[in-house]
Amino acid sequence: MNRRNRRSVASVIAAIALAMAACPVSAQTKAQTAKSGANFLSPLKAAARAASRNLWGYVNNATQYPTASKQIGYMEFDAATAGNFRDLKTEDLDSRMSPNGGWSYYDGKYHAVHFTRNQASSSLVVTYYQFNTENKWHQEIAPELVSKLELIATTTATSQLTGKVYGQFYTNDLSSFEFGIIDYDKMQRTTIAPSKHKFVAMGVSSEERVYAVATDGVLYELNTITGEETEIGPTGVYVAPSSEKSYTQSGGIDQDDDTFYWAAYDADKKAALYSVDLKTGKATLIANFQYNAQILGLAIPEATPDAAAPAAPTGFSVKFENGSTKGWMSLSAPSKTYGGQTLSGTLNFSVRSGQTEVLSGTIQANSSTTKEITAPEGLNNFTVTLSNAAGKSKAAKTTAYVGYDEPNQVSFARLKIDTNGKATVTWGKPSGAVHNGYLGDLRYDIVRYPDAKTVGTNISGLSFSETIKDKHLRNYYYGIIPVNGAKRGAERRTGAVAYGDNIVPPYYEDFSLEESLDLFNIIDENGDDNTWKWHENKHSAYYPASSSKAADDWLITPAIQLEANHSYKVSFTARSSNAYFPEKIEAKWGNKDKVENLTNKFLAATKLPATSTTYEGTVNTTAAQLFYFGIHAISDKAMDYIYVENFSIVDNGHLNAPAAVENVKITPDPTTALKANISFRLPTKTVAGKTLAAVTKVVVTRDGVTVKEFGSVTVKK
């Protein structure tokens, strides 16, 4: 671990000290003094919703032990009073199992990530636990040590329809936060976007919309595709003086009625249960927690039906064919009540997609039925419940994609370019659809790169050809996009194939695409396997330092054709990744792409600042030649990264030609007519810097079109 990461870990450990488990104090301990805060709304509505609700959570701290077991840990409590705690845990649970690094409850399983500090090494130890929540909680798998720090979350939330777990997580170097999705079964995490705020409580609505309370006390909605954080409104709760000084707390949304429960632990260590309005952000106090209990890992178990209510339905399935939004629903009603007694009579059923009811009707106990159903196009998370006079059953669930689905990528993509410039692209059909839905008669769109030009649309076959007329050297590759009705699949690109003669200025490379490095010659001169690469996030060429060897690595441009007696402006932009780890480079050029041929010095050995810096100079020619430009990494060992953000070469013109005009001014017509006055000063020097006697012609162009020409002009000194 380098020094930068050690500093990051140290600062994070200091920040998360507020969240670490604390031993419960005795009943004689004084209660925390309450800070005068916002006037909360009447709790009547929230209390009414919570009256029949039981919630689960980990009691991390309290003024006294909440139960007769005289332990802290996983407990059930009444939402209406935020009290009446009951132990959930068995003897194999202990305080080290607190979900201070994230959690999820879904399909009878509770997942928990716990982190703690190793006193000897000051490093973080991360452990994953899984509990079966049926009857008394118990472990079914052994605790698992986790090496990836990026699996530690500040808060998480689980969709009860899909099982998808959203959360805010630390980056692996613990330097920042990211909004993403975690799969606890595989212990893998994907990133949606970097976070702008630190969140303390999060929930997923019945419509798969994610909401979270930040340390600034504001409720935000988080876009599940882009990660954009949209402010809903202030909660009215003083959460923390800063993001570094917040206490661990938790929350969750009851996806039966979209009530957002927030087990808050505010800046003054006051523990209270709130409901948060998803439309305004306003927090309504339900109750202060009994014993000022700090609750981590809040989970909302499915409501327990009345004993005389129907047992859960079985055989629930839906079927939609040929891209239609009309299909069939099948369902079987039980013969028993939830309490196990014989069930008889007519039952009501309700089928929902998310929160929207799409079908309802009646069914006799101990019978089956099939009904026609209509659902919206897209991924539908269906639930069905049965009800009688005693109440509603637990839900049965299924998921189906309705209508035309988004096709998978094509199975392969290949490119050949012959000596005459004929490019032939071939590909294979997609293996299926993203959601295993319907695929109709597929068509394909073709995009050529690097110019990103669509060159083929509505292609019915599995091949495409065109002749490339541009003879300048380029790295060509093509993207194939499958189209299923109105649904477009993800693009798959071919490998890059170089075609054309040498590059002719002007030439500009910003390394925005990984393929841009294919034309460059990368030389790992010291053979340590640490050399120039493409950086996916920075969109630049970069050199990662070796821990054991000083840098000796070259990044050399492709061949560039220069004309005789011309002047060229050459420039590139580079920087170090960190001011604490100064990087060094030099730059040379020559007529071959080998190190021994780069004999002309462009930039002497230079320390790179951590801010983007452009280095530029002039290359004059006496004869037509090939030009190669090399950037040489020469940093000491155990540094960090060198970034090269762009390279360009521009033809200034013939050495005896006039230099560029000066003092160009464009004045729009004051009457708003579509015309302008243009003025400029002619140069007095040639490109080579010699005295200029006369200019034989001045040409003014707009967007490449000539709009004015002047004849011979005498240059005034």
MIBANU-319151 format. One line per field, with one value per residue (C-alpha): x, y, z; chain; residue number from 1. Coordinates in steps of 0.1 Angstrom, whole numbers, plus 5000, padded with zeros to 4 digits. Example, Ala and Ser with C-alpha at 12.3 -4.5 7.8 and 13.67 -1.06 7.14 Angstrom:
BEGIN
u = c(5123_5137) $
v = c(4955_4989) $
w = c(5078_5071) $
kette = c(A_A) $
nr = c(1_2) $
end
This chain:
BEGIN
u = c(5000_5015_5016_4986_4964_4978_4968_4933_4928_4940_4915_4887_4894_4892_4860_4843_4852_4819_4801_4819_4799_4798_4790_4755_4756_4738_4703_4718_4736_4722_4703_4718_4707_4683_4693_4665_4655_4627_4591_4580_4547_4519_4529_4492_4494_4528_4518_4487_4507_4532_4506_4506_4542_4571_4606_4640_4673_4706_4707_4742_4740_4714_4711_4703_4700_4667_4657_4661_4690_4712_4727_4728_4723_4695_4660_4624_4605_4572_4572_4543_4563_4599_4602_4591_4623_4624_4656_4659_4693_4704_4735_4758_4753_4775_4784_4810_4781_4767_4758_4779_4791_4759_4730_4701_4669_4653_4635_4641_4678_4695_4730_4754_4788_4808_4841_4864_4899_4928_4945_4979_4980_4954_4939_4903_4890_4858_4835_4804_4776_4744_4714_4683_4655_4629_4619_4650_4678_4706_4737_4737_4772_4804_4814_4836_4865_4863_4894_4877_4871_4848_4822_4818_4786_4775_4739_4720_4684_4668_4640_4616_4604_4638_4662_4685_4705_4714_4738_4765_4799_4835_4859_4886_4911_4885_4890_4854_4819_4800_4764_4761_4746_4760_4753_4760_4757_4786_4803_4806_4797_4791_4793_4765_4782_4804_4784_4781_4767_4772_4740_4729_4696_4683_4651_4637_4601_4576_4584_4621_4630_4658_4656_4683_4688_4722_4743_4730_4695_4680_4661_4674_4662_4690_4686_4693_4708_4729_4733_4721_4711_4679_4670_4635_4635_4648_4638_4640_4664_4699_4719_4755_4777_4796_4798_4828_4810_4778_4768_4758_4720_4696_4663_4641_4609_4579_4572_4536_4526_4559_4564_4600_4610_4642_4659_4678_4707_4713_4742_4734_4730_4693_4676_4642_4620_4606_4586_4599_4576_4589_4573_4586_4614_4597_4604_4575_4583_4567_4584_4617_4634_4631_4664_4677_4686_4709_4695_4717_4706_4669_4648_4611_4598_4566_4535_4522_4487_4458_4456_4422_4435_4444_4478_4500_4488_4508_4514_4515_4528_4523_4529_4532_4540_4553_4559_4522_4513_4483_4489_4477_4479_4477_4471_4462_4444_4453_4432_4445_4444_4477_4471_4468_4430_4408_4400_4367_4346_4353_4386_4395_4428_4448_4476_4499_4528_4548_4521_4497_4469_4466_4441_4416_4389_4377_4387_4374_4396_4416_4411_4431_4423_4438_4428_4437_4460_4473_4505_4527_4557_4589_4601_4572_4576_4542_4528_4495_4477_4445_4421_4390_4371_4400_4426_4452_4477_4514_4523_4535_4559_4571_4589_4584_4594_4564_4566_4597_4628_4662_4685_4718_4749_4757_4776_4808_4820_4849_4865_4888_4901_4919_4946_4920_4903_4873_4861_4840_4822_4806_4788_4767_4731_4725_4722_4689_4674_4685_4655_4649_4619_4607_4630_4613_4628_4661_4678_4712_4728_4764_4787_4822_4849_4870_4846_4816_4796_4765_4772_4744_4709_4681_4705_4688_4718_4749_4775_4782_4808_4821_4851_4872_4883_4903_4940_4953_4964_4936_4927_4893_4867_4830_4801_4771_4738_4710_4675_4643_4613_4618_4644_4681_4707_4741_4768_4796_4827_4851_4888_4907_4924_4950_4945_4959_4992_5010_4992_4992_4989_4968_4966_4950_4947_4929_4929_4892_4890_4910_4917_4936_4967_4968_4986_5012_5044_5048_5083_5088_5126_5133_5111_5092_5057_5047_5042_5019_4982_4948_4930_4893_4881_4905_4903_4940_4973_4989_5020_5016_5047_5067_5074_5108_5122_5126_5105_5120_5090_5083_5050_5058_5033_5025_5044_5034_5043_5060_5066_5099_5106_5075_5071_5050_5036_5039_5022_5010_4994_5005_5004_5012_4984_4995_5016_5032_5046_5064_5067_5094_5093_5113_5103_5123_5116_5132_5125_5119_5099_5129_5145_5179_5164_5147_5177_5161_5154_5119_5116_5144_5139_5110_5091_5054_5030_4997_4977_4973_5002_5007_5042_5047_5074_5082_5097_5111_5119_5144_5132_5101_5103_5086_5082_5079_5074_5082_5073_5097_5086_5117_5102_5118_5105_5074_5058_5022_5008_5017_4988_4992_4959_4964_4990_4987_5007_4997_5012_5021_5029_5059_5088_5088_5050_5034_5029_4994_4973_4970_4944_4914_4882_4846_4819_4783_4762_4745_4711_4711_4714_4731_4765_4796_4827_4860_4893_4928_4965_4987_5019_5053_5072_5073_5067_5104_5106_5122_5110_5079_5079_5044_5013_5000_4966_4944_4915_4887_4867_4837_4833_4857_4839_4856_4836_4862_4895_4919_4946_4982_4988_5019_5029_5032_5061) $
v = c(5000_5034_5064_5080_5050_5048_5083_5076_5046_5064_5093_5069_5049_5081_5091_5058_5056_5073_5043_5015_4995_5008_4988_4996_5017_5011_5024_5051_5068_5102_5106_5127_5164_5170_5197_5222_5211_5215_5213_5180_5173_5155_5118_5106_5094_5079_5062_5048_5033_5018_5006_4970_4969_4950_4960_4944_4959_4956_4974_4989_5011_5019_5035_5000_4965_4964_4928_4903_4886_4916_4916_4939_4925_4917_4925_4929_4960_4977_5004_5023_5028_5023_4999_4966_4949_4911_4891_4876_4861_4827_4819_4819_4856_4882_4919_4913_4906_4941_4952_4984_4979_4971_4946_4931_4912_4892_4859_4848_4856_4885_4894_4915_4931_4940_4959_4965_4978_4955_4970_4957_4968_4996_4980_4971_4936_4930_4899_4888_4869_4853_4844_4823_4844_4816_4810_4819_4835_4812_4809_4785_4793_4801_4838_4849_4873_4898_4914_4940_4972_4984_4961_4983_5004_5035_5023_4999_4991_4960_4957_4930_4925_4918_4912_4938_4955_4992_5011_5037_5021_5031_5030_5004_5030_5044_5078_5085_5070_5054_5045_5010_4975_4946_4909_4894_4858_4864_4892_4913_4950_4972_5010_5032_5066_5085_5100_5137_5133_5108_5090_5075_5059_5045_5027_5013_5020_4995_5011_5004_5040_5047_5074_5083_5107_5125_5139_5174_5162_5163_5135_5127_5104_5084_5075_5038_5042_5074_5078_5114_5127_5148_5168_5161_5183_5188_5162_5188_5165_5178_5147_5158_5189_5174_5142_5131_5134_5114_5084_5051_5047_5030_5031_5012_5015_4993_4983_4974_5011_5029_5042_5052_5043_5060_5048_5081_5087_5124_5148_5147_5109_5111_5080_5083_5065_5088_5083_5103_5118_5107_5137_5165_5149_5160_5136_5129_5116_5083_5078_5082_5049_5032_5033_5057_5026_5031_5008_4996_4974_4982_4955_4953_4918_4909_4915_4884_4875_4867_4830_4828_4845_4824_4807_4820_4812_4786_4779_4816_4822_4845_4840_4866_4855_4871_4905_4910_4929_4906_4872_4846_4844_4811_4807_4781_4788_4769_4745_4758_4791_4808_4792_4757_4752_4741_4770_4772_4796_4824_4842_4875_4877_4908_4908_4938_4949_4970_4991_4990_4964_4948_4921_4911_4886_4857_4821_4792_4778_4747_4754_4768_4793_4809_4844_4868_4896_4929_4944_4974_4967_4962_4943_4936_4924_4906_4898_4881_4880_4863_4877_4868_4884_4877_4895_4892_4863_4866_4873_4850_4866_4862_4883_4886_4908_4919_4931_4934_4930_4947_4923_4912_4922_4904_4873_4883_4911_4910_4934_4929_4957_4947_4966_4986_4999_4975_4970_4940_4936_4903_4894_4868_4870_4879_4849_4862_4892_4911_4900_4867_4884_4883_4889_4895_4901_4917_4945_4960_4995_4999_5027_5034_5047_5067_5092_5078_5079_5057_5039_5013_5012_4985_4958_4925_4902_4895_4914_4948_4962_4997_5011_5036_5065_5084_5074_5090_5064_5056_5029_5018_4997_4993_4990_4968_4976_4950_4965_4947_4968_5000_4984_4988_4965_4974_4980_4955_4967_4949_4949_4979_4975_5001_5013_5042_5059_5080_5106_5141_5171_5185_5156_5156_5127_5131_5094_5094_5058_5028_5020_5053_5036_5009_5032_5041_5022_5014_5004_4989_4996_4982_4951_4954_4951_4985_5006_5029_5020_5035_5048_5040_5067_5095_5088_5093_5075_5068_5052_5033_5034_5003_4997_4983_5000_5035_5043_5038_5036_5052_5063_5070_5084_5067_5079_5115_5128_5162_5184_5200_5236_5237_5247_5226_5233_5203_5201_5176_5179_5159_5158_5138_5121_5134_5164_5142_5118_5139_5123_5130_5129_5140_5142_5136_5131_5114_5097_5062_5048_5032_5047_5050_5071_5096_5120_5154_5169_5185_5186_5181_5160_5178_5172_5171_5191_5176_5200_5196_5213_5218_5216_5230_5237_5241_5217_5230_5208_5211_5180_5158_5132_5109_5122_5102_5119_5100_5108_5091_5083_5086_5088_5073_5040_5038_5070_5070_5078_5099_5110_5122_5138_5148_5152_5174_5186_5215_5227_5264_5266_5270_5286_5314_5319_5347_5341_5341_5374_5392_5411_5395_5412_5403_5429_5419_5443_5467_5465_5427_5421_5388_5404_5414_5436_5417_5434_5420_5430_5414_5398_5415_5382_5349_5316_5313_5348_5366_5400_5398_5421_5415_5394_5383_5372_5372_5346_5348_5316_5306_5269_5261_5283_5313_5345_5372_5375_5404_5409_5418_5438_5457_5450_5481_5479) $
w = c(5000_4990_5013_4998_5006_5041_5046_5032_5054_5085_5079_5072_5103_5123_5106_5111_5148_5154_5139_5158_5183_5218_5250_5264_5294_5327_5335_5358_5329_5322_5290_5263_5264_5234_5210_5202_5167_5141_5151_5137_5121_5139_5143_5140_5104_5107_5140_5124_5096_5121_5146_5133_5121_5136_5125_5129_5135_5154_5187_5187_5218_5244_5279_5293_5280_5261_5270_5299_5280_5289_5255_5225_5190_5166_5179_5169_5181_5176_5150_5168_5200_5188_5218_5233_5221_5216_5210_5175_5178_5190_5210_5180_5174_5191_5190_5162_5138_5137_5102_5104_5068_5050_5051_5032_5041_5013_5009_5045_5045_5063_5050_5071_5066_5097_5098_5127_5132_5138_5169_5160_5123_5123_5092_5087_5091_5071_5077_5060_5078_5066_5088_5082_5098_5100_5136_5157_5137_5130_5107_5078_5065_5083_5086_5056_5057_5029_5013_4992_5012_4984_4998_5029_5027_5046_5040_5018_5007_4991_4966_4978_4942_4926_4955_4941_4968_4963_4985_4990_4992_4999_4970_4975_4986_5011_4996_4985_4981_4952_4946_4934_4936_4956_4953_4987_4975_4951_4972_4941_4937_4906_4905_4892_4898_4923_4952_4958_4994_5022_5030_5064_5055_5023_5010_4978_4969_4954_4920_4924_4931_4956_4982_5008_5037_5036_5064_5055_5066_5031_5014_4978_4951_4934_4897_4895_4860_4862_4899_4897_4932_4930_4961_4974_5005_5041_5067_5095_5115_5124_5113_5116_5116_5087_5066_5086_5119_5114_5134_5119_5116_5092_5073_5049_5029_5036_5000_5008_5013_5006_5041_5046_5082_5094_5126_5131_5155_5152_5159_5196_5198_5201_5187_5172_5146_5118_5087_5058_5031_4997_4981_5004_5024_5057_5086_5109_5144_5152_5186_5204_5208_5241_5260_5232_5212_5182_5154_5126_5097_5098_5080_5074_5075_5056_5077_5095_5082_5105_5114_5096_5065_5034_5032_5004_4968_4948_4911_4903_4867_4838_4801_4773_4737_4705_4720_4730_4762_4766_4781_4807_4845_4863_4900_4926_4959_4991_5011_5044_5063_5074_5108_5093_5095_5066_5042_5023_5003_4978_4980_4963_4944_4934_4909_4909_4888_4913_4930_4900_4901_4867_4874_4902_4906_4927_4931_4953_4980_4969_4932_4903_4876_4844_4834_4806_4818_4803_4815_4805_4782_4800_4830_4853_4889_4896_4930_4939_4972_4983_5009_5028_5057_5081_5060_5033_5026_5021_4984_4957_4932_4897_4871_4834_4806_4786_4749_4728_4748_4745_4725_4739_4721_4689_4697_4678_4656_4631_4606_4576_4554_4521_4503_4483_4514_4513_4548_4555_4589_4600_4632_4649_4661_4698_4721_4734_4752_4782_4803_4784_4767_4731_4701_4667_4633_4642_4622_4627_4627_4618_4631_4618_4641_4648_4631_4649_4616_4611_4578_4578_4591_4591_4579_4578_4572_4592_4572_4559_4534_4523_4507_4528_4506_4531_4526_4558_4584_4608_4633_4620_4639_4637_4661_4655_4673_4672_4669_4680_4671_4690_4714_4707_4722_4734_4708_4702_4685_4662_4669_4653_4620_4608_4572_4551_4546_4571_4592_4577_4600_4615_4639_4673_4698_4730_4740_4746_4732_4743_4706_4702_4718_4691_4667_4693_4699_4736_4747_4782_4781_4816_4811_4844_4829_4842_4811_4792_4792_4786_4816_4814_4839_4830_4792_4788_4783_4817_4832_4865_4887_4896_4932_4925_4894_4882_4851_4816_4793_4760_4744_4707_4681_4648_4617_4607_4572_4573_4542_4533_4545_4567_4604_4627_4662_4684_4718_4745_4779_4809_4847_4878_4896_4930_4941_4969_4943_4917_4883_4856_4819_4789_4752_4720_4683_4653_4619_4632_4661_4678_4710_4693_4665_4688_4688_4688_4722_4726_4764_4788_4820_4837_4870_4863_4884_4896_4874_4836_4819_4782_4767_4732_4707_4670_4646_4613_4583_4555_4536_4535_4563_4586_4622_4654_4688_4720_4756_4780_4816_4838_4873_4904_4916_4939_4926_4914_4879_4849_4827_4791_4782_4745_4717_4686_4656_4634_4601_4606_4568_4545_4562_4536_4539_4559_4595_4609_4610_4643_4663_4646_4656_4645_4652_4646_4627_4652_4633_4638_4601_4592_4585_4605_4602_4603_4609_4614_4611_4585_4597_4592_4594_4577_4594_4598_4615_4586_4573_4551_4520_4507_4508_4474_4486_4517_4518_4544_4550_4571_4579_4550_4525_4510_4517_4507_4488_4487_4461_4466_4497_4508_4544_4566_4590) $
kette = c(A_A_A_A_A_A_A_A_A_A_A_A_A_A_A_A_A_A_A_A_A_A_A_A_A_A_A_A_A_A_A_A_A_A_A_A_A_A_A_A_A_A_A_A_A_A_A_A_A_A_A_A_A_A_A_A_A_A_A_A_A_A_A_A_A_A_A_A_A_A_A_A_A_A_A_A_A_A_A_A_A_A_A_A_A_A_A_A_A_A_A_A_A_A_A_A_A_A_A_A_A_A_A_A_A_A_A_A_A_A_A_A_A_A_A_A_A_A_A_A_A_A_A_A_A_A_A_A_A_A_A_A_A_A_A_A_A_A_A_A_A_A_A_A_A_A_A_A_A_A_A_A_A_A_A_A_A_A_A_A_A_A_A_A_A_A_A_A_A_A_A_A_A_A_A_A_A_A_A_A_A_A_A_A_A_A_A_A_A_A_A_A_A_A_A_A_A_A_A_A_A_A_A_A_A_A_A_A_A_A_A_A_A_A_A_A_A_A_A_A_A_A_A_A_A_A_A_A_A_A_A_A_A_A_A_A_A_A_A_A_A_A_A_A_A_A_A_A_A_A_A_A_A_A_A_A_A_A_A_A_A_A_A_A_A_A_A_A_A_A_A_A_A_A_A_A_A_A_A_A_A_A_A_A_A_A_A_A_A_A_A_A_A_A_A_A_A_A_A_A_A_A_A_A_A_A_A_A_A_A_A_A_A_A_A_A_A_A_A_A_A_A_A_A_A_A_A_A_A_A_A_A_A_A_A_A_A_A_A_A_A_A_A_A_A_A_A_A_A_A_A_A_A_A_A_A_A_A_A_A_A_A_A_A_A_A_A_A_A_A_A_A_A_A_A_A_A_A_A_A_A_A_A_A_A_A_A_A_A_A_A_A_A_A_A_A_A_A_A_A_A_A_A_A_A_A_A_A_A_A_A_A_A_A_A_A_A_A_A_A_A_A_A_A_A_A_A_A_A_A_A_A_A_A_A_A_A_A_A_A_A_A_A_A_A_A_A_A_A_A_A_A_A_A_A_A_A_A_A_A_A_A_A_A_A_A_A_A_A_A_A_A_A_A_A_A_A_A_A_A_A_A_A_A_A_A_A_A_A_A_A_A_A_A_A_A_A_A_A_A_A_A_A_A_A_A_A_A_A_A_A_A_A_A_A_A_A_A_A_A_A_A_A_A_A_A_A_A_A_A_A_A_A_A_A_A_A_A_A_A_A_A_A_A_A_A_A_A_A_A_A_A_A_A_A_A_A_A_A_A_A_A_A_A_A_A_A_A_A_A_A_A_A_A_A_A_A_A_A_A_A_A_A_A_A_A_A_A_A_A_A_A_A_A_A_A_A_A_A_A_A_A_A_A_A_A_A_A_A_A_A_A_A_A_A_A_A_A_A_A_A_A_A_A_A_A_A_A_A_A_A_A_A_A_A_A_A_A_A_A_A_A_A_A_A_A_A_A_A_A_A_A_A_A_A_A_A_A_A_A_A_A_A_A_A_A_A_A_A_A_A_A_A_A_A_A_A_A_A_A_A_A_A_A_A_A_A_A_A_A_A_A_A_A_A_A_A_A_A_A_A_A_A_A_A_A_A_A_A_A_A_A_A_A_A_A_A) $
nr = c(1_2_3_4_5_6_7_8_9_10_11_12_13_14_15_16_17_18_19_20_21_22_23_24_25_26_27_28_29_30_31_32_33_34_35_36_37_38_39_40_41_42_43_44_45_46_47_48_49_50_51_52_53_54_55_56_57_58_59_60_61_62_63_64_65_66_67_68_69_70_71_72_73_74_75_76_77_78_79_80_81_82_83_84_85_86_87_88_89_90_91_92_93_94_95_96_97_98_99_100_101_102_103_104_105_106_107_108_109_110_111_112_113_114_115_116_117_118_119_120_121_122_123_124_125_126_127_128_129_130_131_132_133_134_135_136_137_138_139_140_141_142_143_144_145_146_147_148_149_150_151_152_153_154_155_156_157_158_159_160_161_162_163_164_165_166_167_168_169_170_171_172_173_174_175_176_177_178_179_180_181_182_183_184_185_186_187_188_189_190_191_192_193_194_195_196_197_198_199_200_201_202_203_204_205_206_207_208_209_210_211_212_213_214_215_216_217_218_219_220_221_222_223_224_225_226_227_228_229_230_231_232_233_234_235_236_237_238_239_240_241_242_243_244_245_246_247_248_249_250_251_252_253_254_255_256_257_258_259_260_261_262_263_264_265_266_267_268_269_270_271_272_273_274_275_276_277_278_279_280_281_282_283_284_285_286_287_288_289_290_291_292_293_294_295_296_297_298_299_300_301_302_303_304_305_306_307_308_309_310_311_312_313_314_315_316_317_318_319_320_321_322_323_324_325_326_327_328_329_330_331_332_333_334_335_336_337_338_339_340_341_342_343_344_345_346_347_348_349_350_351_352_353_354_355_356_357_358_359_360_361_362_363_364_365_366_367_368_369_370_371_372_373_374_375_376_377_378_379_380_381_382_383_384_385_386_387_388_389_390_391_392_393_394_395_396_397_398_399_400_401_402_403_404_405_406_407_408_409_410_411_412_413_414_415_416_417_418_419_420_421_422_423_424_425_426_427_428_429_430_431_432_433_434_435_436_437_438_439_440_441_442_443_444_445_446_447_448_449_450_451_452_453_454_455_456_457_458_459_460_461_462_463_464_465_466_467_468_469_470_471_472_473_474_475_476_477_478_479_480_481_482_483_484_485_486_487_488_489_490_491_492_493_494_495_496_497_498_499_500_501_502_503_504_505_506_507_508_509_510_511_512_513_514_515_516_517_518_519_520_521_522_523_524_525_526_527_528_529_530_531_532_533_534_535_536_537_538_539_540_541_542_543_544_545_546_547_548_549_550_551_552_553_554_555_556_557_558_559_560_561_562_563_564_565_566_567_568_569_570_571_572_573_574_575_576_577_578_579_580_581_582_583_584_585_586_587_588_589_590_591_592_593_594_595_596_597_598_599_600_601_602_603_604_605_606_607_608_609_610_611_612_613_614_615_616_617_618_619_620_621_622_623_624_625_626_627_628_629_630_631_632_633_634_635_636_637_638_639_640_641_642_643_644_645_646_647_648_649_650_651_652_653_654_655_656_657_658_659_660_661_662_663_664_665_666_667_668_669_670_671_672_673_674_675_676_677_678_679_680_681_682_683_684_685_686_687_688_689_690_691_692_693_694_695_696_697_698_699_700_701_702_703_704_705_706_707_708_709_710_711_712_713_714_715_716_717) $
end
